[in-house]
Amino acid sequence: MGEKGISQRVFNVLAWTSLVVLAVFVFVVFWFLMDLPPDTRLPRKERISIKDPPQVLSTSHPEFDAIIHRIQACSRRPEDYGKTWEQEADMDGDGKPDTLRMPGPDIHLTLSNRTYRPGTSAVCATGFDDVDGDGCLDVWWTDPGDVCGCIYWGTGKKDLAGRQSFHFVNESVAAGAAFWDVDKDGDLDIVFRTYPQDGEDKNQKPSTGQVFWIEVERISAKE
């Protein structure tokens, strides 16, 4: 084989190697972009206004027991951490349940066979509620460490309209949370329980803490 033939073979090998490297690079970039948490893709849309500071929920409130039950239903117990925990609801209206799944501390939302990974490191409570009052279920969760949370706005279809973060300041770590219309003004308010303030032992039962609520006012669900 002549020198020209060898050069051609070397050129072909280099060309095919370059194509393979380029294909791998494009695949990795595409996979990375698709795997990014929705927080980097969903637009921020402020649909509710949080009215600080938190107020103690009186045990004489006529729906106190029902509120406690709702908080318990939405919240993870200390013994649940490290285990897979799921909540289901039909967000897209296809008659099939969409799943909010927490394998360990992480959270995955599967909506119409598409998985969202918000990337949060811990989840204290989560649920499906029509928070903005547009007739479509939204999905929300709270972080026990920072006492903050996030809402993904549902559309009743196979996509999400956007997201909103919220924060509720309190001296204690939240032991559980939910949404409930405490003041009966038509807007779902935030209700949450705390661990005991004395020592703030996270292993103690949340029932020994206090229950608070924060007034929430809907801004608009219209685009």
N, C-alpha and C positions, 0 to 999 in steps of 0.2 A: 504493500500500500504506500502510495506516495505521500509526500509532505502535505500536499493539498488535501488529500483524503483524510489524513489525521486531523488537520486543522478544521475540516468540516465536521468531523465527529465531535471534536472538542466543543465547537460552536453549538452543535445540536444539544449536547449534554448540558452546557451552560444555559441554553435557552429554555430547555425543559425544566431545569432546576429552578430557574428564575420564575417560570410560570407557576410551578408548584408552591414556591415560597410566597408568591403574590396571592395565590388562591388561599393558602393557609392564613395569611395576614388578613385578607378580606373577611374570611370566615370568623376569625377571632374578633375582629372589630365589630362585625354584625352581631355575633353572639353576645359580646359585651354590652352593646347598645340595647339589645333586646332584653338583657338580664338586669338592666339598671332598675333600681326601685322606681315605682310610679311617681314618687315625689319629684323626680327629675323630668318627668314627662307631663304630668297633670298640671294644668294652670292653677294658680291660686285664685280662689273665688270666695270672697267674704260674704256669707249669707246670714250669719248670726252675729250678734254683739253680746259679749260677756260682761255682765254688770258685777264688778267686784265691790266690796269684799264678800266672802262667803258668810252666810248667816246660819246660825244653829237652827236645825229643824226641830220644832217642839214635838215632844212625844204626844201632845194633845191634838196634833194635826189629825183630821178625820181619816186620812189615808196613810197614816204613819206605817202601819203594819204592811200594807200593800207596797209601799215604797221600799221598805226593808226587804221584802220578798223579791222585788225587782232587782235591787242591788245585788242580792245574793245570786240571782239567776245570771247576772251579767259578769260576775266577778270570779276570778280564780282564787281558790283557797291556797294557803301556803303549801299544803301537801300536793297540790296539782302542778307546782313548778317542776320543770324537768320532764313532765309527761306530756303526751299529745292531748290537746284540748280543742274541741271543735264547737262552732255555732253554725247554724244553717238557716237560710231564708231565701225566698225566691225574689232576688233583686231585679232580674231582667224580664220577669213575667212570662217565662217559657214553660211554667208548670213544673220545673225541676229545681231542687234546692241548690243555691250557691253556697259555698263553704268558706268560712273563716277558720283557718286551721293553724294551730300553734304547736309545731313539733319542737318542744323545748321552749326556750325563751323567744324564738323568732315567730313572726306572723306571716301567713300566706293567705291571700284572698283569691279564690278561684271563682271567676265570674265568666259564664259562657265559655268554659274550657280555656280561659286565659288566666294565667296565674300572676298576681301582683305580689311583689315582695317589698314592702315599705322600708325594711332595713332597721326597724326598731330593735333595741336590745332587750327590752322587757315589756311585758303587757300585764297590766293589773286587771283591767276590765274591758269588755268589748260587747258590741251588740248591733242589731239592725233596728233603726228607728227612722221615721220620717221627720228628721230634725228641722228641715227648712220648710215643711208644710206644703210641698209641691205635689203631694200624692204619690211620691216614689220613695221606696226605702233607701236610706243612706246607711253606710257602715262606719262605725267609729271605734276607737280604742283609747285607753289612757295608759300613761307610763307612771308607775308607782314612785319612781325615784324623783323625777322632776315635777310631779303633779301637773302634768300637761297631757294633751291628747291631740288627736287628729280625726277629721271627718272626711270621708270620700263621698262626694255627692252622687247619688244614683240618678239614673234617667228613666228607669223602667224598661230599659233596652239593654243591649249587649255592650254598653260602654259606660264610662264615668264622665261626669260633667266637670269635675275639678276637685280640689281639696281645700281644707281650711284647718289650720292649727289653732289650738286654744290653750289657755293656761289659767289655772285657778290656784291662787296662792293660799297656803295654809301652813301653820307651824308644824303640823304632823304629816306623816306619810300616809297617803291614801291607801285604804285597805280594800276598797271596792267603789264602783261608781255606776251610774245609770242616768238615763234621761227621764224626766217626769214633769208634768205640768203642775208644779206645786201651788202656784198662786192663781191657777185657773184663768189665765189671760189668753189661752189659746196657743201659747208658745211652750215648747218643751224646755224645762230648766235642767240644770245639772245637779244631781244629788250624789253625795259620796260619803263614805264612812272613813273614819281614821282609826289607826291603832292607838293604844293608850299613850298619852303624852308623857307619862312618868316612865322614863327609860326608853320609850319607843321600841319596845321589844316586838319585833316583827313575828315572833313565834306565838304571840298571844292571840287569842281569838278576837276578831274584829268586833264582836258584839260588846266588848268592854269599852270600845271607843265611842266617839260622838258621831252624830249624823249632821251633815251640813247641806245647804242648797245654795245655788248661785242663780240669780235671775238671768234668763236668756231672752233676748229680743230678736225676732227675725227681721232681717234687713230686706231681702228679696231673693226669690228663687229664680227670677227671670234673668235670661242672659242679656 
